[in-house]
Amino acid sequence: MLVSRLLAAKGTDVVTVAPETPVRDLVDLLTGRRIGAVVVSLDGARVTGIVSERDVVAALAAHGAGALDLPVAAIATPDVRTAAPSTTVEELMVLMTTQRVRHVPVLADGALAGIVSIGDVVKHRIDELERERTALQDYVAQAR
């Protein structure tokens, strides 16, 4: 299956923040939207970074409560691992595992087209296994 099909099922909405957004506002956004990461972007289309819960925790460990007043750009990961709509889910799983990332923005022609989380991949895999189980049960039932 392709990443484009995952996005078709989950939607293409991507939460973004400007680089100058205070970390305090980022924390409110992550909590309010119940998400684990946001894309850092000046225009909502070009990816300049990604910032996750892990980045917030690392900033708090390094700077204490003062981290909340830093701009998001100060704690974001600038080297963002991305996928294309034509990337297979298997390739995406390898990327997420080897690079130890849980959120991968999807770019189509260089523009932000969606984001896939490890939860989306796990849900896809569980659904796939359930379909296989049902097909095998049906096959066994028909063979009797």
C-alpha positions as CSV (number, residue, x, y, z in Angstrom):
1,M,0.0,0.0,0.0
2,L,1.1,3.5,-0.7
3,V,1.3,6.5,1.7
4,S,-1.2,8.3,-0.6
5,R,-3.8,5.6,0.4
6,L,-3.0,6.2,4.1
7,L,-3.6,9.9,3.7
8,A,-6.8,9.3,1.8
9,A,-8.1,7.3,4.8
10,K,-6.9,9.6,7.5
11,G,-7.0,13.0,5.8
12,T,-4.4,15.5,4.8
13,D,-4.8,18.1,7.6
14,V,-1.4,19.0,8.9
15,V,-0.9,21.3,12.0
16,T,1.9,23.8,11.4
17,V,3.6,26.5,13.5
18,A,5.7,29.4,12.5
19,P,9.4,29.2,13.6
20,E,9.0,32.2,16.0
21,T,6.0,30.5,17.9
22,P,6.9,30.3,21.6
23,V,7.3,26.7,22.9
24,R,4.7,27.6,25.5
25,D,2.1,28.0,22.7
26,L,3.4,24.8,21.0
27,V,2.7,22.8,24.2
28,D,-0.8,24.2,24.3
29,L,-1.3,23.2,20.7
30,L,0.0,19.7,21.2
31,T,-2.1,19.2,24.2
32,G,-5.2,20.8,22.7
33,R,-5.1,18.9,19.5
34,R,-3.9,15.6,21.2
35,I,-1.0,15.3,18.7
36,G,2.7,14.4,19.2
37,A,4.3,16.7,16.6
38,V,3.8,19.7,14.4
39,V,5.6,20.8,11.2
40,V,7.5,24.1,11.4
41,S,6.6,26.1,8.3
42,L,6.6,29.8,7.3
43,D,3.8,29.3,4.8
44,G,2.1,26.0,5.6
45,A,3.6,24.4,2.4
46,R,7.4,24.3,2.8
47,V,8.8,22.3,5.7
48,T,11.5,24.1,7.7
49,G,11.5,21.7,10.6
50,I,9.5,19.4,12.8
51,V,9.0,19.7,16.6
52,S,7.7,16.9,18.8
53,E,7.0,16.1,22.4
54,R,10.5,14.6,22.6
55,D,12.0,18.0,21.5
56,V,10.0,19.8,24.2
57,V,11.2,17.3,26.9
58,A,14.8,17.7,25.8
59,A,14.5,21.5,25.9
60,L,13.0,21.4,29.4
61,A,15.8,19.1,30.5
62,A,18.4,21.5,29.0
63,H,16.9,24.9,29.9
64,G,14.3,24.3,32.6
65,A,11.1,26.3,32.6
66,G,12.9,28.9,30.5
67,A,12.5,26.6,27.5
68,L,8.8,27.5,27.4
69,D,9.8,31.1,26.3
70,L,12.1,29.9,23.5
71,P,10.9,30.1,19.9
72,V,10.0,26.7,18.4
73,A,12.9,27.1,15.9
74,A,15.3,26.8,18.8
75,I,14.2,23.3,19.6
76,A,12.9,21.9,16.3
77,T,14.6,19.3,14.3
78,P,15.7,21.0,11.0
79,D,16.7,17.8,9.2
80,V,13.2,16.4,8.5
81,R,12.7,12.9,7.2
82,T,9.9,13.0,4.6
83,A,8.0,10.7,2.4
84,A,6.3,11.0,-1.0
85,P,2.7,9.9,-1.7
86,S,4.3,7.1,-3.8
87,T,6.3,5.8,-0.8
88,T,5.1,2.3,0.2
89,V,4.0,1.7,3.8
90,E,6.8,-0.9,4.1
91,E,9.4,1.7,3.1
92,L,7.8,4.2,5.6
93,M,8.1,1.6,8.4
94,V,11.8,1.1,7.6
95,L,12.3,4.8,7.6
96,M,10.5,5.3,10.9
97,T,12.4,2.4,12.5
98,T,15.9,3.1,11.3
99,Q,15.7,6.9,11.8
100,R,13.8,6.5,15.1
101,V,11.1,9.0,14.1
102,R,7.4,8.8,14.9
103,H,6.1,11.5,12.5
104,V,6.9,11.8,8.8
105,P,5.6,14.7,6.7
106,V,4.5,13.8,3.2
107,L,5.6,16.1,0.4
108,A,4.1,16.2,-3.1
109,D,6.1,18.3,-5.5
110,G,8.0,19.8,-2.6
111,A,4.8,21.0,-0.8
112,L,3.4,19.6,2.4
113,A,0.6,17.2,1.5
114,G,0.0,15.4,4.8
115,I,1.7,13.8,7.7
116,V,1.8,10.1,8.8
117,S,2.4,9.0,12.4
118,I,3.6,5.7,13.7
119,G,0.0,5.3,15.0
120,D,-1.3,5.6,11.5
121,V,1.1,2.9,10.4
122,V,0.2,0.6,13.3
123,K,-3.5,1.1,12.6
124,H,-3.0,0.2,9.0
125,R,-1.1,-3.0,9.9
126,I,-3.7,-4.1,12.5
127,D,-6.5,-3.5,9.9
128,E,-4.5,-5.5,7.3
129,L,-4.0,-8.4,9.7
130,E,-7.7,-8.4,10.6
131,R,-8.6,-8.6,6.9
132,E,-6.2,-11.5,6.5
133,R,-7.6,-13.3,9.5
134,T,-11.2,-12.9,8.2
135,A,-10.2,-14.2,4.8
136,L,-8.5,-17.2,6.3
137,Q,-11.5,-18.0,8.5
138,D,-13.8,-17.7,5.5
139,Y,-11.6,-20.0,3.5
140,V,-11.5,-22.6,6.2
141,A,-15.2,-22.4,6.7
142,Q,-15.9,-22.9,3.0
143,A,-13.5,-25.8,2.8
144,R,-15.4,-27.8,5.3
